[in-house]
């Protein structure tokens, strides 16, 4: 890759020189947009030129660039939640500006922003994109008072949740591992706390969230279904600020401020649950146990000069469940833990007003472990199981803005993966044997990409690119070109049609028995026996602005997936009661590969302005799988194949101090694999789906994959927020919310229950439903200081 790196540097130098040599009749206005009072760089801000009816947006780091003919221009800088900035300039030389945006202090019934239409989907080339701010996440009622970015995303069309309360997401018929979750450029492999009920991302620490469901830009790769890009706040460069929050199950503290005013700042955010502390008074003396999770976010950013900036950010998250039991003759200790660590060092460099670069060094780690220690009659039995993945990455990204018609991005990405699917250590004092088994798989994933957002004329724009991905495992290499294209055509002012095509490849896989994203799921590498997953997705859409307040988006998609993997029937990640089988069988022996199909339509109607804001989302979808070694090779519906998905989200600001919010969701039931009961003669055999036979006397159970669709799911959540301004700029907020207001008992799982009637001497088998969340009120108190 060294020759490629030299080539990229040469290209950058040539582009920087050409900016001066070949554009003497035009000049460039470039700069940064920041938040007034904190110096926080703002992404996605519209920089609009009304006389030309066009403009641009700031990138992730608040940078923008427009190249124009000499002349007098009026600029309107706008961003949702901030007051507009209007600027006039005479452009006769290359010019750099910084704009500071003031956060809106009050809600207005109607705000007329002439440049807001540049924010709309009708003006932007990309499609299938969802953008959220930290305020969007906080304004949605949440389970147990915990605002959650992934649960907010579940309320949008095409993005579905798993089981009741789960933070797992399933995008356009894909599985959880097909979503690329990025926090400050680092991959987060397991985003779940409390076995999936909460995500690891604290909304207080986030600045922005951007989700791609299709029409993927070439700069993103490595997953089949979606990219969820999250950026942490940079930290206040002007003054020290803090935010303390206490809720029903957890509390958090955030501090941010300058290390050197206007140059260097920090952000620190910590969150911990206290379920273990609350449960202690109710535990017996000889039986102890508990659970807690912890999140830590830390970031430092330093502005060397106007052209160079440094960022160092890290995240640490950990879940721990433990249980202890002791009596006179025996003792038992068990623990289950999992967690993520990410660290990113980034350097922004501005070569010129037209050329911007970012270089990142990235580390990401995820691990899971089980520890058991049992003593009985003087003998000791131990188990220590662990698995995980570590990534060491490097990324060089460049953005070139030659003129208002082109926004060109290109770059190079390298990631070294180190997988540990199984490390098993057992000790049995009876046979005095210490046994250890460790599996490790190392691989390298690389990519080179280029893309151009090209405005051909006032009506037609195209985002075209290609990503060349390369994966090396031992002496084997997979080379996969990935073409991407999205086209947008404006039918009229405020209305556009769009179409996209994208190929994606995925070189890492998640092995799951449950399909709900438990920490016991294993991340594994593509190998000489396991091919990478690949997909093709076609999508078409229609976007319409309805006046100044409403927008409507309708999209349809069709996706095919190849070489997706699954456990063979009856296989498991760990056989705790059969160590010899566990040490002799690798995960590659336990899996099979197959195909997948997903298709559907999505509708999103939003109200963007006024005291009342919100959206209505609807999804009609199908998702299917087929494996030669599962279900006798027959195609079957995936677990989360849901025909209908409806979400209604709203917020009404009664005043500056009081706001109401609410959501209502409806989903078709998910699929379960349930046995079918049959009565046969005592010695008869009956075939089952994996080709074998069960003989259980007069009762037979035969299995068809996902043969039962559960009940429809629906619930309503309500919330009310009370704000009060206190002395010295402090803001106190009480938030009261109610989850599942009308107490609908939604299914979490189903099971068969056998009941014996002594009067009739008969046994009946009935299907039972388990529900875990009834109506749940919660409160949150926060103080911003």
N, C-alpha and C positions, 0 to 999 in steps of 0.2 A: 504493500500500500504506500510505500515511501515515494515511489514515482508518481502515484496519483496525487499525493499530498503536495508534492512540488508543483505539479500541474495546476492544482487549485490555487496555490499562492501566486503562480505566474498569471493566471486568469484574473485574479483580484487586482494585481498591479496594473495589468493592461486595461481593465475596466476603469480603475481610478484615473489613469492617464488619459483615457479616451474621454472621460467626463469633461476634461479641460480642452482637449484638442479638437473634438468634433461637435461641440455644442456651443460655439461662440455666439450664435444668434439667440441663445436661450440661457436663462439663469435659473438657479435652483434655490428654493426656499426649503430649509430643513430645520429640524429642531426636536424638542421634547415637550410633552404636555404632562403637567404635574398637578397634584392636588394642593390647593392653597392651604397653608397652615401645617402641612406635614411633609411636603416634598415628595410624596408617594407618586411614582410614575404610573400613568394611567394607560392601560391597553384598550384598543378598540374605539378610541375617540375619533369622531368624525371631523375632518378638516375639509370644509366645503367651500367652493368658489361659485357663488350664485350666478355670476355673469357667464360662466362656462357650463353651468349645470352639471358639474362633476366635482370630484374631489378624491380624497384618500382617507385612510384610517391609520392610527398609530399601531405599531406592532406590539409584541409582548412587553417590550421594554420602553414603551411610550414614545418611540421614535417615529417621525414622519418625514416624507420628502415629496415635493412636487416641483417639476421643472416646467417653466412657462416662458413665453416670449416676454421681452421687456414691456412694461406698462404698469398701469395703476390697477390694483385689484382689491376687492373686499373679501375678507375671509370670515366665515362663521365656524367657530369651534363649539361642538355640542357633544354632550354625553349624558345619558339617562341618569337622573338624580343630581345633576349639577347645573348651575346657571350658565347660560350661553356666554361666549366671548365673541365680540365682533371687533375685527382689526382691519385697518386699511394700510396698504403699503405700496410704495413705488418701487417696483422690482427692476433695478438696473445693474445690480451686481449679485453674485451669490450671497445669500443672506441666511443667517442662523437666528432663530427665535426660540424663546421658552415661554410657554403659556401656563398660567396657574389658574385652575378652575376652582370656583367656590361651590361647596356642597349646598344644595337647596335647603333653606331653613324652614320652609312651610309647604304644605300641599296646596296646589291650585286646582280649581275646578276644571280649567282648560288652559293648556299651555300651547301656544302656537310657535312652532320651531320650524323655520323654513328649510333648515338643513337636515331635519330628522329623517326625511325620506331617504337620505343616503345611508342611514342605518338599516333601512328595511331590506327584506329579502328580495324585493323587486329590483333593487339597485346593485346588489351584490351577486357575483358570479357563483360562489359555492352554493350547494344545496345540502339538505339533510344535516344542517348544523344547528345546535342549540347552545345559546350563551346565557350564563347565569352570573349574577354578581353576588357578593356576600349578603346583601340585603334581600335578594330574592330567596335565599335559603332561610334566612332568619324570619321572614314574613309568613312562612308556611307552618301550620300546626304540626306538631311532631309527637311521636310516641315517647311517653314519660318525660316530656319537656326537652328532649334532646334534638335540636335542629340538625338535620342530616342531609348532606349534599346528595348522597345516592338515593335516599328516599324522596327527595324533591325531584330528582331526575325520573323516578318511577312514575311520576304524575304526568309525564309527557308522552305523546303518541310514539309508538315504536319501541318504547323502553318499558319493560315489564318487570315486576317484582317476582320473587319466588313464593315461598310459603308465607303464612301469616307473620307479619312483623319483620321479615327478613330484609336486610339491606342489599342482598344480591340482586344483580340486574341481568336481564336477558334481552339483548338488543336484536330486533328483527330476526327472531328465530334462532339466535346463536346461544352458546353455552357460556357460563361465567368466565372461563379461561380465554374466551375469544374477545374479551374487552381489555384494551391496553389502558391501564390507569397510570398516569404520569403526574408526579408531584415535583415541581421545580426540576423537570427533565429526568428525574429518576423514576424507574418502574417500581410500583408497589404491587407485590404478588398476592397478598391476602389482605383484603380491605375490611375484614369483619372483626367486630368485638362481640362478646357475649353470644358466641356460636351463631353469629350472623344477624343478630337483632339490631346492632348499631354498626356504623362504619367507623374507620379509624380517622376520618377527616373531620377535624373540629372547624366548623364554619367560621368561628371568630378569627382563625389564623389565615383564612383564604382571602385573596383579592378577587380572583375571577375563575370561572369554570367554563370550558369550551368542550362540547361533545360533538363528534362526527359519527353519524350513523351510516353514511354512504357517501359516494362521490369523494372519496378520500384524497386529499392533497398528497403529492408524491413524497413530501417530507415525513409522512407518518407511515409506519409499516410494522410488521411483526404480529398482527392479530387479524382475524377475519371479520369481526362484527362491528367493533366501535373503537374509537379513541376518545378517552376522557382526560383532557389536559387541565390540570389544576395548578394555579400559581399562588404561592404564599405572599402575604404582604411583605413589603420591604422594611417597614419600620419608620417611625416619625423622625424626620431630620431637624425639626424645629423645637420640639419640646417633649418632655416625658409624659406619656399617657398610660393609663391602665384600665383594665376591665375585669371585675370580679363577678363571677356567676355561681350561684348555688341552686341546684335542682333536686329533684326527687331521688335520683340515684347517683349523681355525680356533681362535682364542682370543678370550676376552672379558674385560672388566673392568667391574665395576659398583661405584659409590660412591653412598652416600646418607647424609643427615644433616641436622642443624638448621643453619640460618643464624641464626635466633633461636629459642632453645629454646621448644617448645610453640606457636610462632606461625608460623614460616617454615621450610620444608625444601626440599631439592633432591634430585633423582635424576639420575645420569649413568650411561649404559650404552654401551659401545663394543664392537664385534665386527669382526674382520677375518680373512679367510682368507689363507693364505700359500702357495697353490698356485703363484703366480708365482715366489716365492723358492725353493721346493723344486725347481722345474723348471730353474732357471738352470744348475746344474752339468752338465746333460745336453744343453745346447743347443750347436749349432755356432757358430763365430765369425761366419759370414756370414748365419746365420739365427737370429733372435731372436723370441721371442713369450711370451705369458703371459696369465694371467687372475687377477683377484681381485675380491672384493666387500667392501664396508664398510657397517656400520650404526652410527648414532649416535642415541641417545635422550636427551633432556634435558627435565627438568620442574622447575618451581618452583611451590610452592603457599604461600599466605599467608592466615592467618586474621585478618581485620580485627577482627572481634568475633564473638560467638556467632551473629549473624544474617547475616554477610557473609563470603564467602571468595572468593579469587582463585586461578586456576590458569593457568599458562602452560606449554604443552608443545610440543615439536617433535620431529620425526623426520627424519633424513637417511639415505638409502641409495643406493649407487651400485655398479654392475657395470661392469667394464672388461675388454675383450679386445683384445689388440693383437698385431701380427705385423710383422716387419721382415726384409727380405732385400736383400742388396747384393752385386754383383760388379763387375768392371771396367767393363762397358758399361751397366749398368742398376741401378736400385734400386726397391724397392717398400715402401711403408708403408701399413698398414691398421689401423683401430681401430673397435671397435664398443662403444658404451656406452649404458647406460640407468639411470634412477634416479627416486626419489620424494623429494619434500620436503613435509612437512606442518607446519603451525603452528596452534595453537588457543589463544585467550585466552578464559577462561570466568569468569563472575561468578555465584556462588550468592547468592541473597537469600531470606531467610525472612521473609515478610510477617507471618505469625502462626504459631501452632502447627498450623494447618490448611492453610496456603497456602505452597508452596515454589516458587521460580522459578530458572531457569538461563538466562543469556544468553551466547551464544557468537559470537565472530568467528573465522572459519575460512579458512585458506588451504591449498590442495593443488595440487601440481604434479607432472606426470610428463613426462619427455622421453626420446627415443630418437634416436641419431644414428649415421651411418656416415661415415667419412672414409677416402678412398683417395688416395694420391699416388704416381704411377708415372712414372719417368723412363727413357727409352729412346732411344738415339742422339741425345741432345741435346734431345729433345722431352719436354714435361711434360703429363701428363693428371691432372686432379684431379676428385674427386667429393666433395661434401659434402651429405649427405642428413640431414634431421632432421624429426621430427614430435613432437607432444605435446599436452598439455591442461593448462590452468590454471583453477582454481576460486577464486572469492572469495565467501565465504558469510557469512550472518548467520542465527542461530537464536534464537528466544525460546520457551522451554518452561515450562509451569506445571503443577504437581500440587496438586490440592485434595482434602482428606480430610474431608468433612463429617461422616462417621460410619463405623462399621465395615462398613456395607453398600455404601458407594460409595468408589471411588478414581477421581477424574476427572483426565484430562490433556488439555491443549489447548495449541496453539502455532502459531507462524508460522515458515516457513523460506524463505529466498531465496538463490539461488546464481547467480552470473554465471559462465558457461562461456566460455572462449576456446580454440578448437580450432585446431591447426595440423597438418592431416593430411599436408601435403607442403610442404617448403621445400627445393628442389633447386638447388644451385649447381654448375656445371661450368666447367672451364677447359681449353681445348685450344689449346696454343701454336702448333700447326700452322696453324690458321685464325685464331689471335689473336682469339678470341671469348670473352668472359666472359658466361656465360648464367646468369640467375637466375629462379627461379619460386617464388612463395610463395602458398600458399592459407591463408586464415584465415576461420574461422566463429565468430561470437559469438552467444550466446543467453542467455536468462535463464529459470531454472526456479524456480517458487514453489509453495508449498503452505500450506494452512490446514487444521488438523485438530482433532478433538475425539474423545475416547473415554472410556468409563466401564466400569470393572470393577464390576459390580453384583451383589451377593449378594441374590437375591430372597427366599430362605429358607435353611433349613439344608441343603437338598439341591440347589437349582438356583441357578446363577450364570451371568451373561452378560457377555462382554466385547464391547461394541458400539461402533462408531465410524465416522466417515467422514473421508476425506481429499480435499480439493478441490485438485487439482494444475493448474497453469497453466504453459505453456511458450511463450515468445516467441522467434521467429526472424525478424529484420527486421520486416516488417509483418504476419507471419502468427502467429496464436495457436492453440494447442491447449489446450482446457479439458476436463479429464476428472475427473468425480466417481469416487471409489473407495470403495464401501461395504465394511465389514469386520464380521464377527460370528463369535463363538465362544461356544458354550453347553456347560456342563458339568453333568451330573446325577449325584449320588451315589446309587448303587443300595444301598449299605450302607457301614458304616464300613470304609474302606480299599479301596473299589471304585467306579469312576465310568466313565460313558460320555461321549464328547465329540463335537462336530461343529463344523465351521467352514466359512466361505465368505469369499473375499477376491478383490477385483479389484486388479490392479497395473498401473502404466504405467511404461515405461522410455523416457527421452528421449535417452539416449546409447547408442551402439552400438560394438561391437568387430568390426572386419573382420579375419578370420583365414583364412589358407590352410591352416594346419596343424591347427588345432583343439586344440593343446596349450599355448596361452598363451605363445608366444614373444614376445620384445620387439619383433619386427618387425610384430606385429599393431597395427592402427591404431584409435584411439578417434576416433569421428566423431559429429557432432551430428544430431539430427532437423532436417530442413529443409523447404522447400516441396515438394521432390521425395521426401523420405524421411520417412514417417510414424512416429510413436512406436510402439514395441512395446507390446502389452497382453496381459494374461492373466487367466484366471479359474481359481480352484482350489477344489475341494470336497474335504473330508477328514472322515473319521470315525475314532474311536479308542476304545479300551477300556484303562483303567489299573487295576492291581490291586497292592496291597501284600500280599506273602506273608510273614506273620510280621513280625518286626522287622528282618530282614536282607535280604530279597529284594523286588524290584519287577518287574513285568511290564507292558510297554506294547505294544499292537498298534494299528497305524494303516493305513488305506487312503486313497488319494488319486486324484483325476482332475484333470488340468490341461490347458487349451487355451491356445495361444499364437498371436497374430496379428501380422502385419507384422514378423516377424523377418527379418533380412537376411543375405545371403550373397553372395560373389563369384559372378559368372557363370562358367560353365565356360570355362577357359582364361585368365581375367583374373587379374591380380596387382597387388600394392600398388606395385611399382616395376619398371620395365623398364630395367635397368642398361645393356643393350646397344642400346637404341633411345631416345635422348633425345627425339627429336621426338615419338614416340608418347607418351612420359611427360608432356611438357609440354602436349600437346593434349587428353589424356583425363583427366578428373577422376574421383575415386573414386565419385561419384554415377553416372557412366556405366558403371562396372564392376560394379554390384551389382544384385541382384534381391530382391524380398521374397516371403515365403511364410507358411506356417502350421506349427504344431507341436502334437504331442499327447504327453502323458506320463501314465502311470498305473501303479499298483502297490500293494504292501502291504509293511509293515515290522514287524519284531518286535525288541524289545529286552528281554532278561532280565538284570537286574543284581543283584549281591551287594554291598551297601553297607557292611556292618560285619564285623568280625572280622579275624583275621590274613590271611585270604585274601579279596581283593576283586577285582572285575572284571565283565565282561559278555560276553554272547553276542548278536550282532546278525545279523539276516538281512533281506535285501531281495529281493523279486520285482518286477521292473519292466520296462516297455516305454517306448521313446522314439522318435518318428517325426517326419519332416519332409516338406513338400511345397512345391515351387516350380514355377511355370509354365515357367520358362526353364531348369530343371535336370532331368536325367533324364527328358526328354520329358514333364515334368509329372506323372510318376508318384510316388506316395508311396514313401519309402524309410526304412529304419532310420537313426537318427543314428549318428555315429561311436561314441559311448559308450552306445549301447543295450546294456545288459547284463542278461541274464535273471536271473541269480542272483548274489548278493553275500553272503558270509558272513565274519564277523570274530569271533574269540575272543581276549579280552584278559584277562590275569590278573596279579596281584601277590601274593606271599606274603612276609610279614615273619617271617623266622626268629628275629630278635631285634631289639633296638633298633639294632644295628649292621649287620646283614646283611639284605638283601632280594633276592628273586628276582622277575623279571618276564618275561613272554613274550606273544607275539601269534602268531596263525595266521590267514591270510586266504585266501579263495578267491573268485575272480571269473570269471564267464563271459567268454569272449574278446571283445575289442572289434572293431569293423568296419573293414575296410580297402577302399579302392577299388583293385582289381587288374585289369589288362588281361586280356582273353581272347584266346588265341592261335588264329588260324585260317589255313589254307593255301588260297589262291585262285589263279586263273589270273593270269598276269603283268599283264594290263591291266584286270583287273576292279576295280570300285569297290564299297565297302561302306559303308552308312550307320553313323554313330556317334551317340551319345546327344544331342549338341547340334544335331543336324539336318544336320551337314556330312558330308563323306566323306573317308576316308583311302585312298590308293592307294600301297602300299609294295611293289609287285612281288608276290612270292608269299607275303608274310606280312602279315596284317591284325591289328590290335588294336582291339577294340571295348570300350567302357567302360560299365559300369552302376555307379551310385553305391553305395558301401559293399556291394559284392557278395560280400565274403569275410569270414567271421568267423574271427578268429584263435584260437589255442589258449587253453584255460582257463588262468587265472593262479592260482598258489598259492605261498605261501612261509611260513616260520616264522622269527621273530626271538626271541632270548633275551638277557637281561641280568642282571647281578648287581651289587649296590651295596654298597660297604663304607664305613661311616662311623666316624669316630673323633673323640671330643671331645679337644681340645687345650687347653693353658693359656690363660687370659684369654678363655674363651668361644669360641675358634676351633673350627671344624668342618671336618675334612678328609674329602673323599669321593672314592673311586675308583669309577668306573663302567666295567665291561667289558661290551660287547655284541657280539652276532654277528648280522649281517643275512643272511637266507636260509641258515639253518643247514644244511639238507640239500641245498643247492647246486642248486636247480632252475633250469634255464635258461629263464626266462620270456621271451616275445617282446617286443622293443622295436619292431621293424619287419620287414616282409617285402619281398623284391625277387625279380625273375626273373633267372636266370643262364643264359646260353647256353654250352653246352659242345660243342666240335667233336671228333668222333672220326675221326682220320685213317685208321684201319684200315677203317672202313666208309663213310668219306666222308659222314657224316651229322652233323647238328647237333640236339642235344636241348635243350629249354627246361625248366628245373626251378625250383621255388619254394624260396627260401632264407630262413631265419630269422636275424635278428640279435638277440643277447642282450648286454646291457651290464653286468649286475650278477650276478656269481657270489656265492659265500660271501664275506662281508666282515667280518672282525673289526675292532673299534675300541675305543679307550679314551678316557676323559675324566677329568682330574684337576681338582678344584675345591677351593678354600679359602675358607671364609666367615670373615671377621674383623671 
